[in-house]
Amino acid sequence: MSFKLPQLPYSHDSLEPHIDSRTMEIHHGKHHAGYTNNLNNAIADTDLDGLSIEKILSELDMGNLAVRNNGGGFFNHSLFWEVMSPDGGGLPSGDLLTAINDSYGSFEDFKIAFSKAAATRFGSGWAWLCVHPGGKLEICSTANQDNPLMRGIGCGGHPILGLDVWEHAYYLNYQNRRPDYISGFFNVINWDVVSKKYTEKS
């Protein structure tokens, strides 16, 4: 079974001005497509072929860099596209908002903590909001294409929101202004999708 590049649930230009069309075209059509193709090549004719991406990453030999990097890149970007929407932004609601308030005091304090995790990730990587069994939330960040599904990276739970802070995700529009990109991301978060993932994984 080969993994397939997921279709974007919106047009390349629909997240503007927060994420520009050209970046979306390159990011999805080149970077994510590359991770997908390389992942398929790395697992072909191995015992990983036919497993779900979640199972592959959660049981991965972290020394298998081809699957670690490309499998992470495939999963991370698939989540990234899904948790954004042209109609996004605003506030979460329901159980997710309650959990955010319980863990961080308020949505604004959560936003500060998540933004700090993204802004202070040295070099390339991701910022995450994860949920543990029982509903406890955790914010963390990982390097490169690692993610919280992988063992031993110091991040736990199941990722329900992820922000790509590799330069290819924002440099055409924001250059080195990563904090401005992070701020823009909050205007396109699809909280309905994040809330659904929270419910499914808590």
N, C-alpha and C positions, 0 to 999 in steps of 0.2 A: 504493500500500500504506500503510495507516494503522497506526501503532503502537498497541498495546493495553496498557492497565493490567494488569500481571501479577497473578495471584491470589497472595495470601499463602500460603505453604506450611504455615501453622499458624494457630490462632485468635488473635483480637485480644488475648485475656487470657493467652495461654500463655507469654509472656515475663515475666510478673509474678514477683516484685516489681521486677525490674530495669528493665523498660519497661512502663508501665501501659497498660491496655486503652484508655482514652479517648484517650491520646496516639496509640496505634496506629491507632485509628479515624480520627482527624483527619489524621494524617500520611499514611497510605496513601490513604484515601478522598477527602480534600480536596486536600492538597498534591501528592501524586504524580499524582493524577487530573488536577489542573490543569496540571501540567507536560506530561503526555501529550497532553491536548487542545490546548494551546497549541503544542506541537511539531508536531502534525499540521496545524494551521492555518498554521504558518510555512513548512512544506515543500510544502504543496499547490500543484500546478501549477508546481513548480520542478524543476531537474535533480537535486535531492536526494531527491525522492520515489521510493521503491523501493529506496534504498540501505539497508544495515545501519546501525544506530546507531553502531557502531564506525568504519565508513568515513566516515560523516558527520562525526563529531567529529575524527577524525585528519586530515582534509583540509579542515577548516572555515576559512573566512574569519572570523577572530576579531572582525572588525567587524560581523558579522551577529549582533547581540545577541539577537534573538528565538530563533534556533537555538542559539546558544551557551548561553544561560541555560536554555531549556526542554529542549534536547537533553541538556545536562549533567544537569539535574534528572531527566530520564527515566532516563538510564543509571545515574547515581549511586544513585538510590533502588532501582532494579531489583537492583543488586548488593547494596545494604544489606540488603534483606529476605532475599536468598539466603544470605548468610554468617552468619545468625543461626538459632538453633534452641532450642526448649525444653530439649533434651538437650545443649546446648552447654556450653562452658567447658572446663576442664582444659587439657591440653597438646596441641600438634600432635605428629605422629609422622613417621617415615620421612624422605624426602628433604627435606621442608619443615623439619622440626626440625633436621636437619643443616645446612641453609642458614642458618637463624636463628642457630644456634650459631657457624657460620663468620663470619657478618656482624656479630653483636652480642655474641658471647662466651657468652651463655646466654639462656634464655627470659626470665628475670627482667630482664636488661638490655635485651632487645628490648621487653618490656612497658613499661619505664621510658621508653625512647626514643619508642615509639609514643604513650604517654600524654602525653608532653611536647609532641609535635607537635600533638596534639588540644587540649591545654589552652592552648597559647600561640598558637593561631590567633586573631588579633584579629578580633572580630566574627563574621560567619557564614562557614561553610566546611566543609571535610572534612579528615580525616586519612587517609592511605593507606599500605598496604604494597603495593609494586609489585615485579614480577620483570622482569629484563632477559634477553634471549637468553643462554643459558649458565647461567642460574640465580641470578645475583647479585641480591640483594634491596636495596631502597631504601625508606626511610620518608620521607614528605614530607607537606606539607599544601597545600591550595589554597583560594582565596577563593571565596565565593559557590557557584555550581554548576559551577565549572571542575573539570577532572579531568586526570589524567596522559596521557590519550589526545590532548589538545589540544596544539598546537604553541606553544612559546615561553612556557610558564608556569613554567619552572624546576623541573619535576617530570618524571621519566622512567620508562620501563618500562610494563608493563601492570598495571593495578590488580587485585589479587586479594583485597584486604580494604579496606573503607572504613567510616569512622565519621562520621556526620552530626553536626556540632556547631553547626548552626543552633539557635537557642533553641526553635523549634517542635518539635524532636526530644526535648526533655527538660524544658521549663519547668514543665509542669503537675505533674510529680512532684518534680523536683529544684530548681525555681526557678533561682537563679543558681549553684547548686553543680555546675558543669560537671565538676570532678574526680570527684565521686561518681558521676555518670552514666558517665563514662569507665570507672571501676572496675567499675560494674555491667555494662558492655558485655562485659567479659572473661568474665563468667559465662554469656553466651549465644552466644559465637562458635562457629560450626559449623566446626571445624577440618577435618573430612572434606571439606567443599566447598572450603575455602581450599586444602587440599592438592591436590585435583583440579585446581583452576585453576593452581596452581603448576606441576604436571606438564605441563599443556596449553600453558602459555605460556613455559616455560623452554627 
